């Protein structure tokens, strides 16, 4: 896996170390990978929400709608 080196001011280094300890991460690399993954997921969710907001209005999600869904998947 490629590696990168990042220089942090002391205040951010201290914060990073605190977050690693508090979050139960094994090391700073695990914490930073988790941050990046969460940011990627957040951006993907925002893109999906924006796409949904721009899309045509769907059918109303009322009792009849859910009854139709249940009828498609008997169980």
GIJOFEN-V458650 format. One record per pair of residues at least 12 apart in sequence whose C-alpha atoms are under 6 Angstrom apart, sorted by the first residue. I is the first residue (numbers start at 1). J is the second residue. If there is no record, write none. Layout:
<<I & J> <I & J>>
//
This chain:
none
//
